[in-house]
Amino acid sequence: MPKASDIKKNAAIEYNGKVMIVRDIERSVPQGRAGGSLYRMRMYDVVTGGKVDETFKAEDMLNFADLTRRPAMFSYIDGDEYVFMDNEDYTPYNLNQTSIADEILFINEDTQGLQVILVDGVPVAIDLPSSVELVITETDPSIKGGSATARTKPAILSTGLTVQVPEHISTGDKIKVNTEERKFMGRADK
């Protein structure tokens, strides 16, 4: 049984007799409290899709839900559904666009290392790899010698995600992006 402080984004926990997927976690340390951090978690019921916001103390004990992670790849979009294909038995998994809105910004046909999270055989979320490679579709022109400075500029990627990149990076470059922090990590290997 993990403590609330050990729970990560996209973890499935049992809460009030229901299986919930943790979509967002905010940690706060209130002033004047002897003790510790508070973890505000935004969770979604895997069955109904209902949203629950709950705050836990760092030492609160929670139960992980019984879930399965299957390696998968993005296949195609069908209306509001994103379809992923199991890498081993080719089972299609349909996930609604709104339930994976944050993850969509990191997914294209080339994304490797995706996992579909299943609860009782039903796809409920996707787990992204720690980094993905995406192409810059729009950014200001590169500045020669720009790598000597620490200044950055915004770049729009092929999925619609905007990240800050160094000045020497230009449109058409393929870059690595950290999926957790949404930050530029470096140029991708060609």
Backbone as a chain_set.jsonl record, in Angstrom:
{"seq": "MPKASDIKKNAAIEYNGKVMIVRDIERSVPQGRAGGSLYRMRMYDVVTGGKVDETFKAEDMLNFADLTRRPAMFSYIDGDEYVFMDNEDYTPYNLNQTSIADEILFINEDTQGLQVILVDGVPVAIDLPSSVELVITETDPSIKGGSATARTKPAILSTGLTVQVPEHISTGDKIKVNTEERKFMGRADK", "coords": {"N": [[0.837, -1.188, 0.0], [0.79, 2.035, -1.057], [1.908, 5.315, 0.035], [0.227, 8.513, -0.113], [2.052, 10.345, -1.053], [3.62, 8.834, -2.727], [2.21, 8.306, -4.998], [1.816, 8.503, -8.505], [1.174, 10.383, -11.538], [-1.415, 9.155, -13.671], [-1.719, 6.808, -12.29], [-3.639, 4.067, -11.07], [-6.031, 3.945, -8.611], [-7.846, 2.601, -5.809], [-10.711, 4.072, -4.583], [-13.142, 5.005, -2.37], [-14.514, 2.617, -2.983], [-14.415, 2.536, -5.725], [-12.7, 2.387, -8.9], [-10.22, 4.594, -9.692], [-8.539, 6.803, -11.935], [-5.648, 8.665, -11.619], [-5.272, 11.832, -12.732], [-4.085, 14.32, -12.421], [-1.791, 15.893, -10.225], [-1.243, 18.015, -7.536], [1.127, 19.375, -5.437], [1.281, 20.76, -2.258], [2.583, 22.817, 0.368], [1.371, 23.838, 3.12], [1.704, 26.831, 5.039], [2.664, 27.027, 8.462], [1.737, 24.575, 9.258], [2.401, 21.897, 11.188], [4.022, 19.179, 10.143], [3.212, 18.03, 7.125], [3.27, 17.87, 3.583], [0.522, 18.459, 1.349], [-1.414, 16.636, -0.95], [-3.143, 17.297, -3.707], [-5.359, 15.677, -5.664], [-6.617, 15.134, -8.879], [-8.994, 13.032, -9.984], [-10.411, 10.491, -12.078], [-13.279, 8.521, -12.512], [-13.098, 5.279, -13.734], [-15.187, 3.884, -14.834], [-17.586, 5.512, -15.037], [-16.517, 7.931, -15.818], [-16.662, 10.134, -14.262], [-15.557, 13.052, -12.496], [-13.397, 13.556, -9.716], [-12.142, 15.536, -7.162], [-9.72, 15.404, -4.723], [-8.045, 15.813, -1.607], [-5.124, 14.686, -0.085], [-3.155, 13.816, 2.792], [0.406, 13.59, 3.016], [1.156, 11.194, 4.272], [-1.081, 9.565, 4.118], [-2.537, 6.408, 3.455], [-3.028, 4.62, 0.466], [-4.755, 2.457, -1.858], [-3.558, 0.62, -4.603], [-5.234, 0.057, -7.657], [-6.366, -2.868, -9.402], [-4.832, -3.299, -12.308], [-3.917, -3.513, -15.811], [-1.157, -3.154, -17.922], [-0.586, -2.647, -21.298], [1.639, -2.937, -24.003], [1.449, -0.715, -26.721], [0.589, 0.862, -29.888], [-0.055, 3.957, -31.572], [-2.773, 4.04, -33.779], [-5.018, 5.07, -35.476], [-7.388, 7.844, -35.962], [-10.78, 7.92, -35.134], [-13.36, 9.712, -35.557], [-14.239, 11.053, -32.513], [-12.703, 9.295, -31.185], [-9.604, 7.86, -30.309], [-7.636, 5.383, -31.661], [-5.764, 2.687, -30.593], [-3.344, 0.129, -31.144], [-2.691, -3.058, -29.894], [0.596, -4.17, -29.332], [1.278, -6.855, -29.288], [-0.918, -8.763, -29.562], [-2.53, -7.455, -31.364], [-4.968, -6.289, -30.626], [-7.49, -3.855, -30.865], [-7.703, -0.753, -29.123], [-9.945, 1.583, -28.059], [-10.014, 4.956, -27.177], [-11.54, 7.776, -25.769], [-11.23, 11.075, -27.01], [-11.386, 13.23, -25.16], [-10.7, 12.037, -22.729], [-8.018, 11.536, -22.908], [-6.78, 13.946, -23.44], [-4.492, 15.503, -22.604], [-2.365, 13.762, -23.186], [-2.512, 13.444, -25.942], [-1.094, 15.463, -27.157], [1.477, 14.532, -27.331], [1.564, 12.43, -29.041], [2.149, 10.749, -32.061], [2.305, 9.081, -35.287], [4.758, 7.835, -35.103], [5.412, 7.473, -32.457], [6.985, 5.701, -29.923], [6.911, 3.159, -27.353], [4.518, 3.489, -25.985], [1.903, 2.732, -23.623], [-1.148, 1.118, -23.065], [-3.516, 1.487, -20.552], [-5.382, -0.838, -18.824], [-8.368, -1.593, -17.101], [-10.047, -4.166, -15.707], [-10.118, -5.241, -18.314], [-10.957, -3.095, -19.861], [-10.016, -0.296, -21.755], [-8.629, 2.551, -20.23], [-6.815, 4.629, -20.015], [-3.732, 6.1, -21.258], [-0.244, 5.487, -21.027], [2.526, 7.419, -21.293], [5.804, 7.3, -22.856], [8.95, 8.327, -21.287], [10.145, 10.275, -22.835], [9.553, 11.815, -26.045], [9.893, 11.986, -29.65], [9.455, 14.729, -31.709], [8.489, 16.799, -34.511], [9.365, 20.132, -35.345], [7.057, 22.46, -36.435], [6.656, 25.143, -36.661], [8.488, 28.003, -35.922], [10.453, 30.848, -34.846], [12.987, 32.182, -37.083], [16.216, 30.543, -37.058], [19.063, 31.592, -35.121], [22.298, 32.322, -35.955], [25.003, 31.171, -34.045], [23.482, 31.159, -31.844], [23.51, 29.166, -29.987], [25.279, 29.762, -28.062], [24.092, 31.306, -26.188], [21.657, 31.376, -23.534], [19.104, 31.917, -24.202], [15.691, 31.413, -25.148], [13.066, 30.427, -27.456], [9.61, 30.229, -28.491], [8.3, 27.189, -29.891], [6.219, 25.555, -32.17], [5.017, 22.313, -32.296], [4.551, 19.294, -34.317], [2.273, 18.069, -33.298], [0.816, 20.056, -32.174], [1.593, 20.906, -29.716], [3.293, 23.363, -27.775], [6.56, 24.312, -27.057], [9.44, 25.656, -25.329], [12.409, 26.384, -27.037], [15.999, 26.364, -27.689], [17.661, 29.181, -29.296], [19.072, 28.39, -31.602], [17.72, 26.337, -32.841], [15.609, 25.275, -35.536], [12.713, 25.539, -37.79], [11.372, 22.447, -38.871], [13.271, 20.851, -37.679], [13.858, 17.858, -35.801], [13.034, 17.119, -32.541], [13.706, 16.069, -29.104], [11.352, 15.663, -26.524], [10.565, 16.051, -23.134], [8.068, 14.237, -21.615], [6.877, 14.442, -19.13], [7.587, 16.938, -17.99], [7.136, 18.622, -20.107], [9.191, 19.754, -21.66], [11.915, 20.866, -23.758], [14.498, 18.649, -24.668], [16.633, 18.157, -26.314], [18.169, 17.839, -29.594], [16.812, 15.372, -31.774], [18.11, 12.126, -32.613], [19.148, 11.569, -35.91]], "CA": [[0.0, 0.0, 0.0], [1.621, 3.231, -1.132], [1.453, 6.558, 0.655], [-0.236, 9.494, -1.097], [3.234, 11.002, -1.618], [4.236, 7.933, -3.706], [1.329, 8.15, -6.158], [2.224, 9.259, -9.683], [0.135, 10.647, -12.528], [-1.907, 7.983, -14.415], [-1.831, 5.625, -11.435], [-5.023, 3.675, -10.805], [-6.193, 3.651, -7.191], [-9.204, 2.326, -5.337], [-11.141, 5.163, -3.724], [-14.597, 4.876, -2.1], [-15.062, 1.438, -3.651], [-14.369, 2.696, -7.177], [-11.369, 2.481, -9.472], [-10.003, 5.95, -10.186], [-7.261, 7.105, -12.57], [-5.15, 9.973, -11.176], [-4.904, 12.607, -13.923], [-3.275, 15.483, -12.09], [-1.404, 15.963, -8.816], [-0.615, 19.263, -7.107], [1.677, 19.25, -4.086], [1.391, 22.049, -1.579], [3.072, 22.772, 1.74], [0.766, 24.987, 3.8], [2.526, 27.442, 6.093], [2.152, 26.902, 9.824], [1.284, 23.216, 9.573], [3.444, 20.972, 11.597], [3.677, 17.97, 9.425], [3.797, 17.965, 5.809], [2.686, 18.264, 2.323], [-0.797, 17.997, 0.939], [-1.447, 16.235, -2.353], [-4.475, 17.455, -4.284], [-5.404, 14.805, -6.838], [-7.802, 15.118, -9.739], [-9.155, 11.636, -10.382], [-11.58, 10.184, -12.902], [-13.841, 7.18, -12.377], [-12.865, 4.581, -14.995], [-16.45, 3.37, -15.362], [-18.512, 6.58, -15.406], [-15.804, 9.103, -16.313], [-16.902, 11.236, -13.332], [-14.354, 13.677, -11.945], [-13.345, 13.734, -8.265], [-10.958, 16.214, -6.641], [-9.558, 15.025, -3.32], [-6.753, 16.184, -1.034], [-4.601, 13.697, 0.848], [-1.91, 14.118, 3.48], [1.504, 12.801, 2.449], [1.259, 9.857, 4.88], [-2.307, 8.782, 3.905], [-2.302, 5.166, 2.725], [-3.988, 4.379, -0.606], [-4.634, 1.14, -2.498], [-3.508, 0.581, -6.058], [-6.278, -0.765, -8.256], [-5.875, -3.96, -10.233], [-4.855, -2.877, -13.702], [-2.978, -4.147, -16.721], [-0.556, -2.255, -18.909], [-0.269, -3.37, -22.531], [2.374, -2.132, -24.981], [0.586, -0.43, -27.864], [1.003, 1.951, -30.764], [-1.159, 4.736, -32.106], [-3.172, 3.518, -35.078], [-5.737, 6.08, -36.257], [-8.441, 8.593, -35.277], [-12.112, 7.605, -35.641], [-14.246, 10.696, -34.931], [-13.691, 11.51, -31.236], [-11.982, 8.171, -30.59], [-8.249, 7.535, -30.749], [-7.529, 3.926, -31.664], [-4.417, 2.174, -30.381], [-3.256, -1.289, -31.465], [-1.81, -3.825, -29.017], [1.794, -4.585, -30.064], [1.473, -8.297, -29.277], [-2.026, -9.53, -30.15], [-3.221, -6.553, -32.307], [-6.284, -5.88, -30.148], [-7.654, -2.396, -30.906], [-8.201, -0.107, -27.917], [-10.503, 2.902, -28.361], [-10.05, 5.892, -26.05], [-12.16, 9.035, -26.145], [-10.306, 12.204, -27.108], [-11.382, 14.053, -23.946], [-10.074, 11.326, -21.61], [-6.557, 11.529, -23.079], [-6.463, 15.243, -24.059], [-3.11, 15.91, -22.312], [-1.43, 12.841, -23.817], [-2.593, 13.575, -27.402], [-0.065, 16.41, -27.591], [2.769, 13.848, -27.453], [1.382, 11.201, -29.822], [2.041, 10.724, -33.523], [2.414, 7.71, -35.814], [6.079, 7.28, -34.808], [5.65, 7.401, -31.016], [7.339, 4.366, -29.437], [6.91, 2.993, -25.909], [3.208, 3.758, -25.377], [1.209, 1.625, -22.972], [-2.558, 1.338, -22.778], [-3.845, 1.003, -19.21], [-6.671, -1.526, -18.822], [-8.958, -2.001, -15.832], [-11.036, -5.193, -16.046], [-10.162, -5.404, -19.759], [-11.456, -1.889, -20.531], [-8.976, 0.741, -21.811], [-9.031, 3.743, -19.473], [-5.817, 5.693, -20.132], [-2.469, 5.699, -21.872], [0.953, 5.865, -20.304], [3.511, 7.872, -22.268], [7.215, 7.094, -22.514], [9.492, 9.505, -20.611], [10.406, 11.305, -23.843], [9.098, 11.517, -27.41], [10.527, 12.788, -30.686], [8.469, 15.437, -32.507], [9.045, 17.734, -35.491], [8.949, 21.536, -35.204], [6.362, 22.933, -37.633], [6.708, 26.602, -36.741], [9.251, 28.741, -34.923], [11.185, 31.968, -35.429], [14.22, 31.724, -37.747], [17.328, 30.267, -36.139], [20.077, 32.64, -35.041], [23.649, 31.749, -35.96], [25.699, 31.443, -32.789], [22.472, 31.206, -30.79], [23.735, 28.123, -28.982], [26.155, 30.296, -27.014], [23.26, 31.983, -25.195], [20.649, 30.521, -22.914], [17.786, 32.428, -24.553], [14.836, 30.461, -25.841], [11.946, 30.95, -28.238], [8.559, 29.209, -28.579], [8.231, 26.385, -31.11], [5.008, 24.731, -32.268], [5.386, 20.991, -32.8], [3.613, 18.677, -35.256], [1.048, 17.656, -32.609], [0.146, 21.234, -31.632], [2.248, 21.261, -28.455], [4.268, 24.455, -27.856], [7.628, 24.231, -26.055], [10.53, 26.613, -25.493], [13.614, 25.751, -27.584], [17.112, 27.308, -27.852], [17.571, 30.002, -30.502], [19.699, 27.783, -32.784], [16.823, 25.319, -33.401], [14.791, 25.888, -36.582], [11.558, 24.808, -38.309], [11.743, 21.206, -39.549], [14.136, 20.038, -36.82], [13.209, 16.857, -34.952], [13.581, 17.295, -31.187], [13.21, 15.215, -28.017], [10.59, 16.425, -25.542], [10.253, 15.338, -21.897], [6.6, 14.209, -21.532], [6.442, 14.806, -17.781], [7.787, 18.375, -17.759], [6.827, 19.334, -21.358], [10.352, 20.588, -21.941], [12.905, 20.502, -24.77], [15.63, 17.908, -24.117], [17.752, 18.178, -27.264], [17.836, 17.384, -30.951], [16.66, 13.911, -31.895], [19.075, 11.484, -33.512], [18.572, 11.484, -37.26]], "C": [[0.877, 1.245, 0.0], [1.029, 4.404, -0.349], [1.006, 7.5, -0.462], [0.957, 10.165, -1.786], [3.921, 10.141, -2.684], [3.424, 7.779, -4.985], [1.806, 9.053, -7.29], [1.017, 9.45, -10.603], [-0.161, 9.374, -13.328], [-1.908, 6.696, -13.595], [-3.316, 5.326, -11.242], [-5.108, 3.304, -9.328], [-7.646, 3.31, -6.903], [-9.568, 3.424, -4.346], [-12.658, 5.092, -3.588], [-15.237, 3.73, -2.882], [-15.057, 1.517, -5.167], [-12.911, 2.743, -7.631], [-11.239, 3.849, -10.128], [-8.62, 6.051, -10.83], [-6.861, 8.511, -12.132], [-4.635, 10.72, -12.408], [-3.96, 13.765, -13.612], [-2.987, 15.492, -10.597], [-0.747, 17.314, -8.561], [-0.154, 19.071, -5.676], [1.746, 20.638, -3.482], [1.868, 21.826, -0.15], [2.504, 24.001, 2.449], [1.67, 25.51, 4.914], [1.867, 27.213, 7.455], [1.628, 25.527, 10.171], [2.482, 22.401, 10.003], [3.118, 19.68, 10.879], [4.146, 18.117, 8.014], [2.935, 18.426, 4.691], [1.266, 17.738, 2.173], [-0.732, 17.693, -0.551], [-2.885, 16.313, -2.84], [-4.488, 16.676, -5.599], [-6.727, 14.968, -7.57], [-7.888, 13.712, -10.309], [-10.425, 11.474, -11.211], [-11.984, 8.732, -12.697], [-13.695, 6.472, -13.72], [-14.155, 4.064, -15.625], [-17.336, 4.502, -15.874], [-17.827, 7.786, -16.025], [-15.973, 10.315, -15.406], [-15.618, 11.735, -12.702], [-14.478, 13.831, -10.435], [-12.046, 14.446, -7.925], [-10.87, 15.896, -5.153], [-8.162, 15.423, -2.867], [-6.359, 15.148, 0.017], [-3.374, 14.26, 1.547], [-0.848, 13.17, 2.927], [1.532, 11.376, 2.988], [-0.007, 9.021, 4.732], [-1.995, 7.557, 3.051], [-3.418, 4.956, 1.707], [-3.748, 2.988, -1.186], [-4.539, 1.295, -4.005], [-4.635, -0.311, -6.544], [-5.615, -1.839, -9.119], [-5.972, -3.518, -11.688], [-3.776, -3.59, -14.492], [-2.436, -3.085, -17.664], [-0.142, -3.088, -20.117], [0.509, -2.46, -23.472], [1.508, -1.941, -26.223], [1.194, 0.669, -28.724], [-0.232, 2.673, -31.271], [-1.479, 4.235, -33.505], [-3.866, 4.578, -35.934], [-6.774, 6.779, -35.39], [-9.764, 8.257, -35.952], [-13.097, 8.54, -34.947], [-13.594, 11.253, -33.684], [-12.864, 10.434, -30.546], [-10.577, 8.059, -31.183], [-8.094, 6.033, -30.609], [-6.057, 3.537, -31.574], [-4.436, 0.673, -30.619], [-2.263, -1.951, -30.515], [-0.626, -4.34, -29.834], [1.939, -6.101, -30.169], [0.33, -9.061, -29.941], [-2.929, -8.705, -31.06], [-4.653, -6.215, -31.913], [-6.399, -4.362, -30.273], [-8.229, -1.875, -29.59], [-8.681, 1.298, -28.282], [-10.546, 3.731, -27.091], [-10.622, 7.212, -26.541], [-11.141, 10.167, -26.064], [-10.241, 13.018, -25.82], [-10.677, 13.36, -22.78], [-8.551, 11.301, -21.711], [-6.068, 12.841, -23.696], [-5.018, 15.674, -23.818], [-2.089, 15.054, -23.064], [-1.396, 12.992, -25.334], [-1.484, 14.471, -27.938], [1.306, 15.768, -27.788], [2.711, 12.649, -28.397], [1.345, 11.501, -31.312], [2.257, 9.285, -33.979], [3.732, 7.033, -35.423], [6.339, 7.068, -33.314], [5.848, 5.952, -30.571], [7.215, 4.333, -27.921], [5.601, 3.35, -25.219], [2.687, 2.515, -24.671], [-0.236, 2.04, -22.753], [-2.835, 0.727, -21.414], [-5.247, 0.436, -19.237], [-7.101, -1.825, -17.39], [-10.112, -2.929, -16.182], [-11.21, -5.316, -17.559], [-10.624, -4.191, -20.542], [-10.338, -0.839, -20.566], [-9.454, 2.022, -21.137], [-8.05, 4.904, -19.629], [-4.63, 5.175, -20.929], [-1.329, 6.239, -21.032], [2.012, 6.207, -21.348], [4.915, 7.437, -21.871], [7.757, 8.377, -21.884], [9.831, 10.628, -21.576], [9.897, 10.837, -25.194], [9.86, 12.415, -28.376], [9.441, 13.391, -31.566], [9.168, 16.44, -33.415], [8.495, 19.132, -35.242], [8.306, 21.978, -36.513], [6.426, 24.446, -37.77], [7.508, 27.181, -35.583], [9.951, 29.902, -35.621], [12.446, 31.433, -36.104], [15.341, 31.506, -36.739], [18.352, 31.389, -36.224], [21.434, 31.968, -34.982], [24.364, 32.132, -34.672], [24.737, 31.49, -31.606], [22.69, 30.175, -29.705], [24.621, 28.613, -27.843], [25.358, 31.002, -25.922], [22.223, 31.015, -24.645], [19.235, 30.99, -23.247], [17.001, 31.382, -25.332], [13.75, 31.191, -26.615], [10.881, 29.861, -28.3], [8.618, 28.48, -29.922], [6.959, 25.549, -31.06], [5.4, 23.425, -32.936], [4.263, 20.398, -33.646], [2.296, 18.255, -34.612], [0.26, 18.835, -32.05], [0.73, 21.702, -30.305], [3.238, 22.407, -28.697], [5.268, 24.305, -26.714], [8.651, 25.323, -26.345], [11.766, 25.856, -25.98], [14.723, 26.79, -27.666], [17.017, 28.024, -29.198], [18.146, 29.346, -31.753], [18.849, 26.69, -33.437], [15.916, 25.991, -34.439], [13.629, 24.978, -37.002], [12.04, 23.59, -39.089], [12.658, 20.316, -38.732], [13.297, 19.048, -36.028], [13.865, 16.944, -33.581], [12.999, 16.27, -30.224], [12.532, 16.103, -26.989], [10.315, 15.535, -24.34], [8.732, 15.392, -21.707], [6.085, 14.628, -20.162], [6.482, 16.318, -17.579], [7.431, 19.238, -18.955], [7.96, 20.271, -21.74], [11.233, 19.975, -23.017], [14.072, 19.782, -24.099], [16.864, 17.96, -25.018], [17.265, 17.775, -28.638], [17.71, 15.863, -30.942], [17.729, 13.375, -32.819], [18.419, 11.299, -34.871], [18.473, 10.067, -37.715]], "O": [[1.622, 1.483, 0.95], [-0.176, 4.471, -0.106], [1.365, 7.305, -1.623], [0.881, 10.513, -2.964], [4.72, 10.657, -3.465], [3.9, 7.185, -5.953], [2.154, 10.213, -7.071], [-0.007, 8.78, -10.469], [0.752, 8.604, -13.625], [-2.079, 5.61, -14.148], [-4.146, 6.235, -11.25], [-4.356, 2.456, -8.849], [-8.551, 3.68, -7.651], [-8.835, 3.681, -3.391], [-13.375, 5.118, -4.589], [-16.356, 3.854, -3.379], [-15.634, 0.656, -5.831], [-12.013, 3.088, -6.863], [-12.029, 4.219, -10.997], [-7.653, 5.467, -10.341], [-7.65, 9.447, -12.26], [-3.675, 10.288, -13.047], [-3.135, 14.143, -14.444], [-3.849, 15.135, -9.795], [0.179, 17.712, -9.267], [-0.926, 18.662, -4.809], [2.216, 21.58, -4.12], [1.597, 20.791, 0.46], [3.09, 25.082, 2.385], [2.311, 24.741, 5.631], [0.641, 27.21, 7.564], [1.12, 25.325, 11.274], [3.451, 22.245, 9.259], [2.013, 19.155, 11.02], [5.333, 18.304, 7.746], [2.022, 19.239, 4.833], [0.87, 16.738, 2.772], [-0.078, 18.403, -1.314], [-3.734, 15.512, -2.449], [-3.731, 16.975, -6.522], [-7.801, 14.943, -6.971], [-6.99, 13.253, -11.016], [-11.385, 12.229, -11.057], [-11.145, 7.831, -12.708], [-14.122, 7.005, -14.744], [-14.202, 3.832, -16.833], [-17.79, 4.462, -17.017], [-18.481, 8.589, -16.691], [-15.49, 11.401, -15.726], [-14.708, 10.959, -12.409], [-15.541, 14.194, -9.93], [-10.971, 14.018, -8.345], [-11.832, 16.096, -4.412], [-7.21, 15.376, -3.646], [-7.152, 14.785, 0.886], [-2.643, 15.074, 0.982], [-1.163, 12.088, 2.433], [1.886, 10.446, 2.264], [-0.026, 7.872, 5.173], [-1.282, 7.65, 2.051], [-4.599, 5.093, 2.028], [-2.671, 2.415, -1.023], [-5.334, 2.009, -4.617], [-4.954, -1.319, -5.913], [-4.453, -1.718, -9.508], [-7.068, -3.381, -12.232], [-2.854, -4.184, -13.934], [-3.177, -2.225, -18.141], [0.555, -4.095, -19.987], [0.092, -1.328, -23.718], [0.904, -2.893, -26.718], [2.172, 1.314, -28.346], [-1.309, 2.089, -31.387], [-0.58, 4.029, -34.321], [-3.364, 4.944, -36.997], [-7.021, 6.384, -34.251], [-9.873, 8.297, -37.177], [-13.614, 8.216, -33.878], [-12.524, 11.857, -33.758], [-12.377, 10.645, -29.435], [-10.39, 8.153, -32.396], [-8.388, 5.471, -29.554], [-5.224, 3.989, -32.359], [-5.432, 0.011, -30.328], [-1.14, -1.477, -30.347], [-0.821, -4.891, -30.917], [2.648, -6.589, -31.049], [0.574, -9.916, -30.792], [-3.978, -9.186, -31.488], [-5.469, -5.888, -32.775], [-5.499, -3.645, -29.834], [-9.131, -2.484, -29.015], [-7.895, 2.113, -28.766], [-11.045, 3.283, -26.058], [-10.237, 7.709, -27.599], [-10.303, 10.206, -25.163], [-9.16, 13.453, -25.422], [-10.108, 14.038, -21.923], [-7.867, 11.072, -20.713], [-5.056, 12.854, -24.397], [-4.372, 16.168, -24.743], [-1.068, 15.563, -23.526], [-0.375, 12.706, -25.959], [-0.992, 14.261, -29.047], [2.204, 16.394, -28.353], [3.698, 11.927, -28.54], [0.616, 12.382, -31.769], [2.376, 8.378, -33.156], [3.818, 5.805, -35.41], [7.385, 6.535, -32.945], [4.998, 5.093, -30.806], [7.392, 5.359, -27.264], [5.568, 3.499, -23.998], [2.989, 1.389, -25.067], [-0.521, 3.155, -22.317], [-2.443, -0.408, -21.143], [-6.195, 1.121, -19.62], [-6.293, -2.257, -16.568], [-11.048, -2.528, -16.873], [-12.332, -5.479, -18.038], [-10.683, -4.243, -21.771], [-9.767, -0.52, -19.523], [-10.542, 2.52, -21.43], [-8.422, 6.054, -19.395], [-4.53, 3.986, -21.233], [-1.43, 7.298, -20.412], [2.351, 5.375, -22.19], [5.192, 7.227, -20.69], [7.094, 9.412, -21.939], [9.812, 11.8, -21.198], [9.815, 9.639, -25.466], [10.398, 13.454, -27.993], [8.604, 12.67, -32.109], [10.285, 16.877, -33.137], [7.308, 19.3, -34.963], [8.922, 21.888, -37.574], [6.268, 24.977, -38.869], [7.242, 26.888, -34.417], [10.032, 29.934, -36.849], [12.928, 30.358, -35.749], [15.415, 32.18, -35.711], [18.492, 32.048, -37.254], [21.706, 31.158, -34.096], [24.331, 33.292, -34.26], [25.138, 31.825, -30.491], [22.122, 30.286, -28.618], [24.71, 27.976, -26.794], [25.89, 31.269, -24.844], [21.957, 29.966, -25.233], [18.27, 30.518, -22.647], [17.566, 30.578, -26.074], [13.542, 32.393, -26.457], [11.208, 28.681, -28.174], [8.94, 29.073, -30.952], [6.654, 24.917, -30.049], [6.029, 23.415, -33.994], [3.157, 20.937, -33.687], [1.296, 18.098, -35.313], [-0.833, 18.653, -31.514], [0.39, 22.783, -29.826], [3.94, 22.417, -29.708], [4.883, 24.187, -25.55], [8.721, 25.847, -27.457], [12.133, 24.823, -25.419], [14.434, 27.986, -27.708], [16.374, 27.535, -30.127], [17.752, 29.704, -32.863], [19.227, 26.169, -34.486], [15.501, 27.135, -34.254], [13.57, 23.809, -36.622], [12.989, 23.676, -39.868], [12.812, 19.138, -39.053], [12.171, 19.349, -35.631], [15.086, 16.856, -33.459], [11.949, 15.681, -30.479], [13.052, 17.156, -26.621], [9.881, 14.394, -24.498], [8.162, 16.482, -21.645], [4.962, 15.12, -20.05], [5.533, 16.909, -17.063], [7.421, 20.464, -18.845], [7.733, 21.428, -22.096], [11.3, 18.757, -23.178], [14.583, 20.246, -23.079], [17.994, 17.825, -24.549], [16.102, 17.417, -28.824], [18.407, 15.168, -30.204], [18.204, 14.083, -33.707], [17.253, 10.912, -34.956], [18.012, 9.807, -38.826]]}, "num_chains": 1, "name": "protein.A"}
